[in-house]
Amino acid sequence: MSKMTPYLVFNGETREAVELYAKAFNAKNVVISTFGEMPPNPEHPIPKEAKDLVMHAFIELENSKMMFSDTFPGSPQVTKGDNITLAYTSDNEQELRTIFELFANGGSVTMPLQETFWSKCYGQVTDKFGIAWQLSHELE
């Protein structure tokens, strides 16, 4: 099974945006996780200014989801209007790898496919048309 989800990125305003959209759409479930809540990694310590920023959030609507995050300190800031990516999740890892390779051809890889603490296979790529994608193996 696979699904596509809009993913909105903000420069430190994610919590406020999530609260607004959750209220506007009468969200059934709201989850907010900060960078400070991530499992510690001594090789990549979280800067103090990032601890309260939103690493990942989502709201569940009737039949869909919206996802959100803040930019990490030191990363390029997003421009309002250009801060939406498409998040594609699938339980088929090979499908994700094929899609990633297709989009990387003529596009640019932001984050190679790799295992993360939230996904067996996750990566970010911008296709040749300038559309930013997040591809993720959906864990049960």
The first five atom37 places (N, CA, C, CB, O) and aatype in JSON, in Angstrom:
{
  "aatype": [12, 15, 11, 12, 16, 14, 18, 10, 19, 13, 2, 7, 6, 16, 1, 6, 0, 19, 6, 10, 18, 0, 11, 0, 13, 2, 0, 11, 2, 19, 19, 9, 15, 16, 13, 7, 6, 12, 14, 14, 2, 14, 6, 8, 14, 9, 14, 11, 6, 0, 11, 3, 10, 19, 12, 8, 0, 13, 9, 6, 10, 6, 2, 15, 11, 12, 12, 13, 15, 3, 16, 13, 14, 7, 15, 14, 5, 19, 16, 11, 7, 3, 2, 9, 16, 10, 0, 18, 16, 15, 3, 2, 6, 5, 6, 10, 1, 16, 9, 13, 6, 10, 13, 0, 2, 7, 7, 15, 19, 16, 12, 14, 10, 5, 6, 16, 13, 17, 15, 11, 4, 18, 7, 5, 19, 16, 3, 11, 13, 7, 9, 0, 17, 5, 10, 15, 8, 6, 10, 6],
  "atom_mask": [
    [1, 1, 1, 1, 1],
    [1, 1, 1, 1, 1],
    [1, 1, 1, 1, 1],
    [1, 1, 1, 1, 1],
    [1, 1, 1, 1, 1],
    [1, 1, 1, 1, 1],
    [1, 1, 1, 1, 1],
    [1, 1, 1, 1, 1],
    [1, 1, 1, 1, 1],
    [1, 1, 1, 1, 1],
    [1, 1, 1, 1, 1],
    [1, 1, 1, 0, 1],
    [1, 1, 1, 1, 1],
    [1, 1, 1, 1, 1],
    [1, 1, 1, 1, 1],
    [1, 1, 1, 1, 1],
    [1, 1, 1, 1, 1],
    [1, 1, 1, 1, 1],
    [1, 1, 1, 1, 1],
    [1, 1, 1, 1, 1],
    [1, 1, 1, 1, 1],
    [1, 1, 1, 1, 1],
    [1, 1, 1, 1, 1],
    [1, 1, 1, 1, 1],
    [1, 1, 1, 1, 1],
    [1, 1, 1, 1, 1],
    [1, 1, 1, 1, 1],
    [1, 1, 1, 1, 1],
    [1, 1, 1, 1, 1],
    [1, 1, 1, 1, 1],
    [1, 1, 1, 1, 1],
    [1, 1, 1, 1, 1],
    [1, 1, 1, 1, 1],
    [1, 1, 1, 1, 1],
    [1, 1, 1, 1, 1],
    [1, 1, 1, 0, 1],
    [1, 1, 1, 1, 1],
    [1, 1, 1, 1, 1],
    [1, 1, 1, 1, 1],
    [1, 1, 1, 1, 1],
    [1, 1, 1, 1, 1],
    [1, 1, 1, 1, 1],
    [1, 1, 1, 1, 1],
    [1, 1, 1, 1, 1],
    [1, 1, 1, 1, 1],
    [1, 1, 1, 1, 1],
    [1, 1, 1, 1, 1],
    [1, 1, 1, 1, 1],
    [1, 1, 1, 1, 1],
    [1, 1, 1, 1, 1],
    [1, 1, 1, 1, 1],
    [1, 1, 1, 1, 1],
    [1, 1, 1, 1, 1],
    [1, 1, 1, 1, 1],
    [1, 1, 1, 1, 1],
    [1, 1, 1, 1, 1],
    [1, 1, 1, 1, 1],
    [1, 1, 1, 1, 1],
    [1, 1, 1, 1, 1],
    [1, 1, 1, 1, 1],
    [1, 1, 1, 1, 1],
    [1, 1, 1, 1, 1],
    [1, 1, 1, 1, 1],
    [1, 1, 1, 1, 1],
    [1, 1, 1, 1, 1],
    [1, 1, 1, 1, 1],
    [1, 1, 1, 1, 1],
    [1, 1, 1, 1, 1],
    [1, 1, 1, 1, 1],
    [1, 1, 1, 1, 1],
    [1, 1, 1, 1, 1],
    [1, 1, 1, 1, 1],
    [1, 1, 1, 1, 1],
    [1, 1, 1, 0, 1],
    [1, 1, 1, 1, 1],
    [1, 1, 1, 1, 1],
    [1, 1, 1, 1, 1],
    [1, 1, 1, 1, 1],
    [1, 1, 1, 1, 1],
    [1, 1, 1, 1, 1],
    [1, 1, 1, 0, 1],
    [1, 1, 1, 1, 1],
    [1, 1, 1, 1, 1],
    [1, 1, 1, 1, 1],
    [1, 1, 1, 1, 1],
    [1, 1, 1, 1, 1],
    [1, 1, 1, 1, 1],
    [1, 1, 1, 1, 1],
    [1, 1, 1, 1, 1],
    [1, 1, 1, 1, 1],
    [1, 1, 1, 1, 1],
    [1, 1, 1, 1, 1],
    [1, 1, 1, 1, 1],
    [1, 1, 1, 1, 1],
    [1, 1, 1, 1, 1],
    [1, 1, 1, 1, 1],
    [1, 1, 1, 1, 1],
    [1, 1, 1, 1, 1],
    [1, 1, 1, 1, 1],
    [1, 1, 1, 1, 1],
    [1, 1, 1, 1, 1],
    [1, 1, 1, 1, 1],
    [1, 1, 1, 1, 1],
    [1, 1, 1, 1, 1],
    [1, 1, 1, 1, 1],
    [1, 1, 1, 0, 1],
    [1, 1, 1, 0, 1],
    [1, 1, 1, 1, 1],
    [1, 1, 1, 1, 1],
    [1, 1, 1, 1, 1],
    [1, 1, 1, 1, 1],
    [1, 1, 1, 1, 1],
    [1, 1, 1, 1, 1],
    [1, 1, 1, 1, 1],
    [1, 1, 1, 1, 1],
    [1, 1, 1, 1, 1],
    [1, 1, 1, 1, 1],
    [1, 1, 1, 1, 1],
    [1, 1, 1, 1, 1],
    [1, 1, 1, 1, 1],
    [1, 1, 1, 1, 1],
    [1, 1, 1, 1, 1],
    [1, 1, 1, 0, 1],
    [1, 1, 1, 1, 1],
    [1, 1, 1, 1, 1],
    [1, 1, 1, 1, 1],
    [1, 1, 1, 1, 1],
    [1, 1, 1, 1, 1],
    [1, 1, 1, 1, 1],
    [1, 1, 1, 0, 1],
    [1, 1, 1, 1, 1],
    [1, 1, 1, 1, 1],
    [1, 1, 1, 1, 1],
    [1, 1, 1, 1, 1],
    [1, 1, 1, 1, 1],
    [1, 1, 1, 1, 1],
    [1, 1, 1, 1, 1],
    [1, 1, 1, 1, 1],
    [1, 1, 1, 1, 1],
    [1, 1, 1, 1, 1]
  ],
  "atom_positions": [
    [[0.84, -1.18, 0.0], [0.0, 0.0, 0.0], [0.88, 1.24, 0.0], [-0.96, 0.0, 1.22], [1.93, 1.26, 0.65]],
    [[0.47, 2.26, -0.71], [1.23, 3.5, -0.75], [0.28, 4.68, -0.65], [2.08, 3.59, -2.03], [-0.92, 4.56, -0.9]],
    [[0.84, 5.83, -0.28], [0.04, 7.04, -0.18], [0.93, 8.27, -0.35], [-0.71, 7.1, 1.16], [2.14, 8.2, -0.13]],
    [[0.32, 9.38, -0.73], [1.03, 10.62, -0.92], [0.46, 11.65, 0.04], [0.93, 11.1, -2.38], [-0.75, 11.73, 0.24]],
    [[1.35, 12.45, 0.62], [0.96, 13.39, 1.66], [1.66, 14.73, 1.44], [1.29, 12.84, 3.05], [2.87, 14.75, 1.18]],
    [[0.94, 15.85, 1.53], [1.63, 17.14, 1.47], [2.48, 17.32, 2.72], [0.61, 18.32, 1.33], [2.06, 16.98, 3.83]],
    [[3.7, 17.86, 2.53], [4.64, 18.06, 3.63], [5.07, 19.53, 3.6], [5.89, 17.1, 3.53], [5.7, 19.97, 2.64]],
    [[4.72, 20.27, 4.63], [4.99, 21.7, 4.7], [6.17, 21.96, 5.62], [3.75, 22.47, 5.19], [6.25, 21.41, 6.72]],
    [[7.1, 22.81, 5.17], [8.3, 23.13, 5.95], [8.3, 24.62, 6.27], [9.59, 22.74, 5.17], [7.99, 25.45, 5.41]],
    [[8.63, 24.95, 7.51], [8.62, 26.33, 7.98], [9.93, 26.68, 8.66], [7.46, 26.55, 8.94], [10.71, 25.8, 9.03]],
    [[10.17, 27.98, 8.81], [11.37, 28.5, 9.47], [11.06, 28.82, 10.93], [11.9, 29.76, 8.74], [11.08, 29.98, 11.33]],
    [[10.76, 27.78, 11.73], [10.48, 27.99, 13.15], [9.03, 28.29, 13.48], [0.0, 0.0, 0.0], [8.72, 28.6, 14.63]],
    [[8.13, 28.2, 12.5], [6.71, 28.51, 12.73], [5.82, 27.27, 12.68], [6.23, 29.51, 11.7], [4.6, 27.39, 12.65]],
    [[6.43, 26.09, 12.67], [5.65, 24.87, 12.46], [4.59, 24.65, 13.53], [6.57, 23.67, 12.43], [3.44, 24.35, 13.21]],
    [[4.95, 24.8, 14.79], [3.98, 24.56, 15.87], [2.74, 25.43, 15.67], [4.62, 24.84, 17.26], [1.61, 24.95, 15.8]],
    [[2.94, 26.7, 15.37], [1.83, 27.62, 15.15], [0.99, 27.19, 13.94], [2.35, 29.06, 14.95], [-0.24, 27.23, 13.98]],
    [[1.66, 26.77, 12.86], [0.95, 26.32, 11.65], [0.13, 25.06, 11.93], [1.94, 26.06, 10.5], [-1.01, 24.95, 11.5]],
    [[0.73, 24.1, 12.65], [0.02, 22.86, 12.98], [-1.24, 23.17, 13.79], [0.93, 21.89, 13.77], [-2.3, 22.63, 13.52]],
    [[-1.1, 24.06, 14.77], [-2.26, 24.41, 15.6], [-3.37, 25.05, 14.76], [-1.84, 25.36, 16.73], [-4.55, 24.75, 14.95]],
    [[-3.0, 25.92, 13.83], [-3.99, 26.57, 12.97], [-4.69, 25.55, 12.08], [-3.32, 27.65, 12.12], [-5.92, 25.51, 12.02]],
    [[-3.91, 24.71, 11.37], [-4.5, 23.75, 10.44], [-5.3, 22.68, 11.17], [-3.42, 23.1, 9.6], [-6.34, 22.24, 10.67]],
    [[-4.84, 22.26, 12.35], [-5.59, 21.27, 13.13], [-6.96, 21.82, 13.52], [-4.8, 20.86, 14.39], [-7.97, 21.12, 13.45]],
    [[-6.98, 23.1, 13.92], [-8.25, 23.74, 14.29], [-9.13, 23.92, 13.05], [-8.0, 25.11, 14.97], [-10.32, 23.61, 13.08]],
    [[-8.55, 24.42, 11.96], [-9.33, 24.69, 10.75], [-9.96, 23.44, 10.18], [-8.44, 25.33, 9.7], [-11.1, 23.47, 9.71]],
    [[-9.23, 22.32, 10.2], [-9.72, 21.08, 9.6], [-10.28, 20.1, 10.62], [-8.61, 20.41, 8.84], [-10.6, 18.96, 10.28]],
    [[-10.42, 20.54, 11.88], [-10.97, 19.69, 12.95], [-10.23, 18.34, 12.97], [-12.5, 19.48, 12.75], [-10.86, 17.28, 12.9]],
    [[-8.92, 18.4, 13.07], [-8.08, 17.2, 13.0], [-8.42, 16.21, 14.1], [-6.61, 17.58, 13.09], [-8.69, 16.58, 15.24]],
    [[-8.41, 14.93, 13.72], [-8.71, 13.86, 14.66], [-7.51, 13.55, 15.55], [-9.14, 12.61, 13.91], [-7.69, 13.15, 16.7]],
    [[-6.31, 13.72, 15.04], [-5.1, 13.37, 15.77], [-4.03, 14.39, 15.39], [-4.63, 11.91, 15.45], [-3.86, 14.71, 14.22]],
    [[-3.31, 14.89, 16.39], [-2.23, 15.85, 16.17], [-1.0, 15.34, 16.9], [-2.63, 17.28, 16.65], [-1.05, 15.06, 18.1]],
    [[0.13, 15.21, 16.18], [1.37, 14.73, 16.79], [2.48, 15.72, 16.44], [1.73, 13.28, 16.31], [2.66, 16.07, 15.28]],
    [[3.22, 16.15, 17.47], [4.35, 17.07, 17.27], [5.57, 16.49, 17.99], [4.02, 18.51, 17.78], [5.51, 16.22, 19.19]],
    [[6.67, 16.31, 17.25], [7.93, 15.83, 17.82], [9.02, 16.86, 17.54], [8.33, 14.43, 17.24], [9.13, 17.36, 16.42]],
    [[9.81, 17.18, 18.56], [10.86, 18.18, 18.4], [12.21, 17.51, 18.13], [10.95, 19.08, 19.65], [12.38, 16.31, 18.37]],
    [[13.16, 18.31, 17.63], [14.51, 17.8, 17.43], [15.11, 17.36, 18.77], [15.41, 18.89, 16.77], [15.88, 16.4, 18.82]],
    [[14.76, 18.04, 19.86], [15.25, 17.69, 21.18], [14.77, 16.33, 21.68], [0.0, 0.0, 0.0], [15.38, 15.76, 22.58]],
    [[13.71, 15.8, 21.1], [13.17, 14.5, 21.49], [13.79, 13.35, 20.7], [11.66, 14.49, 21.3], [13.5, 12.18, 20.98]],
    [[14.63, 13.66, 19.71], [15.27, 12.61, 18.92], [16.23, 11.81, 19.8], [16.03, 13.2, 17.71], [16.76, 12.34, 20.78]],
    [[16.45, 10.53, 19.46], [17.46, 9.77, 20.2], [18.82, 10.46, 20.05], [17.53, 8.3, 19.69], [19.19, 10.86, 18.95]],
    [[19.56, 10.6, 21.15], [20.85, 11.3, 21.07], [21.84, 10.57, 20.18], [21.44, 11.48, 22.46], [21.9, 9.34, 20.15]],
    [[22.63, 11.36, 19.44], [23.69, 10.82, 18.6], [24.94, 11.65, 18.86], [23.29, 10.84, 17.07], [25.01, 12.8, 18.44]],
    [[25.94, 11.08, 19.57], [27.14, 11.85, 19.92], [27.87, 12.43, 18.7], [28.09, 10.98, 20.71], [28.54, 13.45, 18.82]],
    [[27.73, 11.79, 17.55], [28.39, 12.28, 16.34], [27.69, 13.52, 15.76], [28.44, 11.19, 15.28], [28.29, 14.3, 15.03]],
    [[26.41, 13.68, 16.09], [25.63, 14.81, 15.59], [24.78, 15.38, 16.73], [24.73, 14.38, 14.39], [23.56, 15.2, 16.74]],
    [[25.41, 16.07, 17.69], [24.62, 16.63, 18.8], [23.65, 17.7, 18.3], [25.55, 17.23, 19.87], [23.93, 18.42, 17.34]],
    [[22.53, 17.79, 18.96], [21.5, 18.78, 18.59], [21.86, 20.13, 19.21], [20.08, 18.31, 19.07], [22.01, 20.22, 20.43]],
    [[22.0, 21.17, 18.39], [22.3, 22.5, 18.95], [21.15, 22.98, 19.84], [22.56, 23.53, 17.82], [19.99, 22.65, 19.61]],
    [[21.48, 23.75, 20.85], [20.49, 24.25, 21.8], [19.32, 24.95, 21.09], [21.15, 25.21, 22.79], [18.17, 24.78, 21.48]],
    [[19.63, 25.74, 20.03], [18.58, 26.5, 19.34], [17.63, 25.61, 18.54], [19.21, 27.52, 18.42], [16.6, 26.08, 18.07]],
    [[17.99, 24.33, 18.38], [17.13, 23.41, 17.61], [16.23, 22.55, 18.49], [17.98, 22.51, 16.75], [15.27, 21.97, 18.0]],
    [[16.53, 22.45, 19.77], [15.83, 21.5, 20.64], [14.31, 21.65, 20.64], [16.33, 21.65, 22.05], [13.6, 20.65, 20.7]],
    [[13.8, 22.88, 20.59], [12.35, 23.1, 20.63], [11.72, 23.22, 19.24], [12.05, 24.34, 21.43], [10.5, 23.34, 19.12]],
    [[12.54, 23.2, 18.2], [12.0, 23.25, 16.84], [11.36, 21.91, 16.5], [13.1, 23.61, 15.81], [11.75, 20.87, 17.03]],
    [[10.37, 21.94, 15.61], [9.63, 20.73, 15.25], [10.41, 19.94, 14.2], [8.21, 21.09, 14.73], [10.67, 20.42, 13.1]],
    [[10.77, 18.7, 14.57], [11.44, 17.8, 13.64], [10.41, 17.19, 12.69], [12.2, 16.68, 14.4], [10.64, 17.09, 11.49]],
    [[9.26, 16.8, 13.26], [8.19, 16.2, 12.45], [6.88, 16.35, 13.2], [8.49, 14.7, 12.13], [6.81, 16.16, 14.42]],
    [[5.85, 16.68, 12.45], [4.5, 16.78, 13.01], [3.52, 16.32, 11.95], [4.17, 18.23, 13.5], [3.82, 16.37, 10.75]],
    [[2.36, 15.88, 12.39], [1.3, 15.58, 11.44], [-0.04, 15.78, 12.08], [1.43, 14.17, 10.9], [-0.2, 15.69, 13.3]],
    [[-1.02, 16.05, 11.22], [-2.42, 16.07, 11.65], [-3.16, 15.08, 10.77], [-3.05, 17.51, 11.55], [-2.93, 15.0, 9.56]],
    [[-4.05, 14.33, 11.4], [-4.88, 13.38, 10.66], [-6.25, 13.99, 10.44], [-4.99, 12.02, 11.4], [-6.9, 14.45, 11.38]],
    [[-6.65, 13.98, 9.2], [-7.97, 14.47, 8.83], [-8.88, 13.27, 8.6], [-7.9, 15.39, 7.56], [-8.52, 12.15, 8.98]],
    [[-10.01, 13.48, 8.01], [-10.95, 12.39, 7.76], [-10.3, 11.21, 7.03], [-12.14, 12.9, 6.96], [-10.3, 10.09, 7.54]],
    [[-9.76, 11.45, 5.85], [-9.17, 10.38, 5.05], [-7.76, 10.7, 4.58], [-10.04, 10.09, 3.86], [-7.27, 10.09, 3.63]],
    [[-7.1, 11.65, 5.21], [-5.78, 12.03, 4.77], [-4.97, 12.59, 5.93], [-5.86, 13.05, 3.64], [-5.44, 12.67, 7.06]],
    [[-3.76, 12.98, 5.61], [-2.82, 13.49, 6.59], [-2.1, 14.69, 6.0], [-1.83, 12.4, 7.04], [-1.94, 14.78, 4.79]],
    [[-1.65, 15.6, 6.84], [-0.73, 16.66, 6.46], [0.47, 16.51, 7.38], [-1.39, 18.1, 6.58], [0.31, 16.22, 8.57]],
    [[1.7, 16.71, 6.84], [2.91, 16.6, 7.64], [3.65, 17.93, 7.61], [3.82, 15.46, 7.11], [3.49, 18.74, 6.7]],
    [[4.48, 18.15, 8.64], [5.14, 19.43, 8.83], [6.51, 19.26, 9.48], [4.27, 20.36, 9.68], [6.77, 18.25, 10.14]],
    [[7.39, 20.24, 9.29], [8.64, 20.32, 10.06], [9.21, 21.73, 9.96], [9.67, 19.28, 9.56], [8.83, 22.52, 9.09]],
    [[10.14, 22.03, 10.88], [10.91, 23.26, 10.82], [12.23, 22.97, 10.12], [11.16, 23.83, 12.24], [12.67, 21.82, 10.08]],
    [[12.85, 23.99, 9.55], [14.2, 23.83, 9.01], [15.16, 23.69, 10.18], [14.59, 25.03, 8.08], [14.95, 24.29, 11.24]],
    [[16.21, 22.91, 10.0], [17.22, 22.7, 11.03], [18.2, 23.87, 10.99], [17.96, 21.34, 10.83], [18.56, 24.31, 9.9]],
    [[18.65, 24.37, 12.15], [19.62, 25.48, 12.14], [20.82, 25.15, 11.25], [20.09, 25.78, 13.57], [21.39, 24.06, 11.32]],
    [[21.19, 26.11, 10.43], [22.29, 25.92, 9.5], [21.84, 25.47, 8.12], [0.0, 0.0, 0.0], [22.6, 25.57, 7.15]],
    [[20.6, 24.95, 8.01], [20.04, 24.55, 6.71], [19.5, 25.8, 6.02], [18.91, 23.47, 6.88], [19.18, 26.79, 6.67]],
    [[19.41, 25.74, 4.7], [18.82, 26.9, 4.01], [17.39, 27.14, 4.48], [18.85, 26.69, 2.48], [16.62, 26.2, 4.67]],
    [[17.05, 28.41, 4.65], [15.69, 28.78, 5.04], [14.77, 28.58, 3.84], [15.64, 30.25, 5.54], [15.18, 28.73, 2.7]],
    [[13.53, 28.24, 4.12], [12.55, 28.08, 3.04], [11.93, 29.43, 2.73], [11.47, 27.04, 3.42], [11.88, 30.32, 3.58]],
    [[11.45, 29.56, 1.52], [10.76, 30.77, 1.09], [9.27, 30.47, 1.14], [11.21, 31.22, -0.34], [8.82, 29.46, 0.59]],
    [[8.51, 31.33, 1.77], [7.06, 31.1, 1.84], [6.53, 30.91, 0.43], [6.33, 32.28, 2.55], [6.8, 31.72, -0.47]],
    [[5.78, 29.85, 0.24], [5.25, 29.5, -1.07], [6.04, 28.38, -1.72], [0.0, 0.0, 0.0], [5.51, 27.65, -2.56]],
    [[7.32, 28.23, -1.34], [8.16, 27.16, -1.87], [8.47, 26.13, -0.78], [9.47, 27.74, -2.44], [9.46, 25.39, -0.88]],
    [[7.65, 26.08, 0.24], [7.95, 25.25, 1.4], [7.08, 24.0, 1.49], [7.78, 26.07, 2.65], [6.83, 23.49, 2.58]],
    [[6.63, 23.5, 0.35], [5.82, 22.29, 0.34], [6.55, 21.22, -0.45], [4.41, 22.56, -0.27], [7.0, 21.46, -1.57]],
    [[6.66, 20.03, 0.14], [7.19, 18.88, -0.57], [6.1, 17.81, -0.6], [8.49, 18.34, 0.1], [5.12, 17.89, 0.14]],
    [[6.28, 16.83, -1.45], [5.36, 15.71, -1.47], [6.03, 14.54, -0.77], [4.94, 15.33, -2.93], [7.15, 14.15, -1.12]],
    [[5.35, 13.99, 0.21], [5.86, 12.84, 0.96], [5.14, 11.6, 0.43], [5.66, 13.01, 2.52], [3.92, 11.49, 0.52]],
    [[5.93, 10.67, -0.12], [5.37, 9.43, -0.65], [5.85, 8.29, 0.21], [5.77, 9.22, -2.15], [7.05, 8.06, 0.33]],
    [[4.92, 7.57, 0.82], [5.26, 6.43, 1.66], [4.74, 5.16, 1.01], [4.67, 6.59, 3.09], [3.7, 5.15, 0.35]],
    [[5.5, 4.08, 1.22], [5.12, 2.79, 0.64], [5.67, 1.69, 1.51], [5.64, 2.65, -0.82], [6.67, 1.86, 2.2]],
    [[5.0, 0.54, 1.49], [5.53, -0.63, 2.2], [6.39, -1.48, 1.27], [4.38, -1.48, 2.78], [6.81, -2.57, 1.63]],
    [[6.66, -0.97, 0.06], [7.46, -1.67, -0.93], [8.78, -0.92, -1.11], [6.69, -1.8, -2.28], [8.84, 0.09, -1.82]],
    [[9.84, -1.43, -0.47], [11.13, -0.76, -0.51], [11.69, -0.67, -1.93], [12.12, -1.48, 0.38], [12.27, 0.36, -2.3]],
    [[11.54, -1.71, -2.73], [12.06, -1.68, -4.09], [11.37, -0.6, -4.91], [11.88, -3.05, -4.77], [12.01, 0.08, -5.71]],
    [[10.07, -0.44, -4.72], [9.34, 0.63, -5.41], [9.94, 1.99, -5.07], [7.84, 0.59, -5.05], [10.14, 2.82, -5.95]],
    [[10.23, 2.22, -3.78], [10.82, 3.49, -3.35], [12.18, 3.72, -4.02], [10.97, 3.53, -1.83], [12.48, 4.82, -4.47]],
    [[12.99, 2.67, -4.08], [14.32, 2.78, -4.7], [14.21, 3.11, -6.19], [15.12, 1.48, -4.5], [14.98, 3.91, -6.72]],
    [[13.25, 2.49, -6.86], [13.04, 2.75, -8.29], [12.6, 4.19, -8.52], [12.0, 1.78, -8.88], [13.12, 4.87, -9.4]],
    [[11.64, 4.66, -7.73], [11.15, 6.03, -7.85], [12.28, 7.02, -7.58], [9.96, 6.28, -6.88], [12.45, 7.99, -8.3]],
    [[13.05, 6.75, -6.52], [14.15, 7.63, -6.15], [15.14, 7.77, -7.31], [14.86, 7.11, -4.89], [15.55, 8.88, -7.64]],
    [[15.52, 6.65, -7.91], [16.47, 6.67, -9.03], [15.9, 7.44, -10.22], [16.81, 5.23, -9.45], [16.62, 8.2, -10.87]],
    [[14.62, 7.26, -10.51], [13.98, 7.98, -11.62], [14.02, 9.49, -11.37], [12.52, 7.51, -11.8], [14.34, 10.26, -12.27]],
    [[13.69, 9.91, -10.15], [13.66, 11.33, -9.83], [15.07, 11.92, -9.77], [12.94, 11.56, -8.5], [15.27, 13.07, -10.14]],
    [[16.05, 11.14, -9.3], [17.43, 11.63, -9.19], [18.05, 11.84, -10.58], [18.29, 10.64, -8.39], [18.93, 12.69, -10.74]],
    [[17.6, 11.08, -11.57], [18.1, 11.22, -12.94], [17.62, 12.56, -13.51], [17.64, 10.02, -13.83], [16.45, 12.7, -13.87]],
    [[18.52, 13.52, -13.61], [18.15, 14.86, -14.07], [17.73, 15.78, -12.94], [0.0, 0.0, 0.0], [17.53, 16.97, -13.16]],
    [[17.59, 15.23, -11.75], [17.23, 16.03, -10.57], [18.41, 16.15, -9.64], [0.0, 0.0, 0.0], [19.56, 16.05, -10.07]],
    [[18.14, 16.37, -8.36], [19.22, 16.48, -7.38], [18.82, 15.78, -6.08], [19.58, 17.96, -7.11], [17.69, 15.91, -5.61]],
    [[19.77, 15.05, -5.52], [19.55, 14.32, -4.27], [19.88, 15.23, -3.1], [20.41, 13.02, -4.22], [20.98, 15.77, -3.01]],
    [[18.93, 15.41, -2.21], [19.13, 16.19, -1.0], [19.64, 15.29, 0.12], [17.83, 16.89, -0.58], [20.53, 15.66, 0.88]],
    [[19.04, 14.09, 0.22], [19.43, 13.11, 1.23], [19.32, 11.73, 0.59], [18.54, 13.21, 2.52], [18.22, 11.31, 0.23]],
    [[20.44, 11.02, 0.43], [20.38, 9.69, -0.19], [19.46, 8.75, 0.61], [21.79, 9.09, -0.29], [19.24, 8.95, 1.8]],
    [[18.94, 7.73, -0.07], [18.13, 6.73, 0.63], [18.99, 6.08, 1.71], [17.57, 5.66, -0.35], [20.12, 5.67, 1.47]],
    [[18.42, 5.99, 2.9], [19.15, 5.41, 4.03], [18.18, 5.01, 5.13], [20.18, 6.4, 4.57], [17.02, 5.43, 5.15]],
    [[18.67, 4.2, 6.04], [17.86, 3.82, 7.2], [17.95, 4.94, 8.23], [18.33, 2.46, 7.81], [19.03, 5.47, 8.49]],
    [[16.8, 5.28, 8.8], [16.73, 6.28, 9.86], [16.02, 5.64, 11.05], [15.99, 7.59, 9.38], [15.57, 4.5, 10.96]],
    [[15.93, 6.37, 12.15], [15.23, 5.79, 13.3], [13.73, 5.72, 13.09], [15.54, 6.59, 14.55], [13.03, 5.04, 13.85]],
    [[13.2, 6.43, 12.06], [11.76, 6.36, 11.8], [11.41, 5.56, 10.54], [11.2, 7.76, 11.68], [10.24, 5.3, 10.29]],
    [[12.4, 5.18, 9.75], [12.1, 4.49, 8.5], [13.24, 3.54, 8.12], [11.85, 5.49, 7.38], [14.42, 3.85, 8.32]],
    [[12.87, 2.41, 7.57], [13.85, 1.45, 7.06], [14.57, 2.0, 5.84], [13.16, 0.11, 6.71], [15.72, 1.64, 5.58]],
    [[13.91, 2.87, 5.08], [14.47, 3.41, 3.84], [13.85, 4.8, 3.6], [14.2, 2.45, 2.61], [12.67, 4.89, 3.27]],
    [[14.64, 5.86, 3.77], [14.14, 7.23, 3.64], [15.14, 8.06, 2.84], [13.89, 7.86, 5.04], [16.35, 7.91, 3.0]],
    [[14.64, 8.94, 1.97], [15.5, 9.85, 1.24], [14.72, 11.05, 0.72], [0.0, 0.0, 0.0], [13.49, 11.03, 0.67]],
    [[15.46, 12.09, 0.34], [14.87, 13.3, -0.2], [15.53, 13.59, -1.54], [15.02, 14.5, 0.78], [16.75, 13.53, -1.67]],
    [[14.7, 13.92, -2.53], [15.2, 14.18, -3.87], [14.3, 15.23, -4.53], [15.25, 12.87, -4.72], [13.09, 15.25, -4.32]],
    [[14.91, 16.09, -5.34], [14.15, 17.06, -6.13], [14.23, 16.6, -7.58], [14.7, 18.53, -5.95], [15.32, 16.42, -8.12]],
    [[13.07, 16.42, -8.21], [13.07, 15.92, -9.59], [13.45, 17.03, -10.58], [11.7, 15.34, -9.95], [13.61, 18.19, -10.18]],
    [[13.59, 16.68, -11.84], [14.04, 17.65, -12.85], [13.05, 18.78, -13.09], [14.3, 16.93, -14.16], [13.38, 19.75, -13.76]],
    [[11.85, 18.66, -12.55], [10.84, 19.71, -12.69], [10.82, 20.65, -11.49], [9.46, 19.09, -12.89], [10.03, 21.59, -11.43]],
    [[11.72, 20.39, -10.51], [11.81, 21.23, -9.33], [10.88, 20.83, -8.2], [0.0, 0.0, 0.0], [10.74, 21.57, -7.23]],
    [[10.23, 19.66, -8.31], [9.35, 19.19, -7.26], [10.17, 18.41, -6.24], [8.21, 18.3, -7.85], [10.88, 17.47, -6.59]],
    [[10.07, 18.82, -4.97], [10.81, 18.16, -3.89], [9.98, 16.99, -3.34], [11.16, 19.17, -2.76], [8.79, 17.14, -3.06]],
    [[10.64, 15.85, -3.19], [9.99, 14.62, -2.72], [10.69, 14.08, -1.49], [9.97, 13.56, -3.83], [11.91, 14.18, -1.35]],
    [[9.89, 13.51, -0.59], [10.4, 12.71, 0.53], [9.83, 11.32, 0.32], [9.98, 13.32, 1.95], [8.62, 11.13, 0.29]],
    [[10.71, 10.34, 0.18], [10.28, 8.95, -0.03], [10.61, 8.17, 1.23], [10.99, 8.3, -1.29], [11.72, 8.27, 1.75]],
    [[9.65, 7.4, 1.72], [9.84, 6.73, 3.0], [9.15, 5.36, 3.02], [9.31, 7.6, 4.14], [8.02, 5.21, 2.57]],
    [[9.87, 4.38, 3.54], [9.31, 3.05, 3.74], [8.41, 3.13, 4.97], [10.44, 1.96, 3.92], [8.85, 3.49, 6.06]],
    [[7.16, 2.79, 4.78], [6.16, 2.85, 5.85], [6.35, 1.66, 6.77], [4.72, 2.88, 5.28], [6.22, 0.51, 6.35]],
    [[6.67, 1.94, 8.03], [6.81, 0.88, 9.02], [5.46, 0.6, 9.66], [7.86, 1.25, 10.09], [4.67, 1.52, 9.89]],
    [[5.23, -0.64, 9.94], [3.97, -1.0, 10.6], [4.03, -0.67, 12.07], [3.66, -2.5, 10.4], [3.07, -0.91, 12.8]]
  ]
}
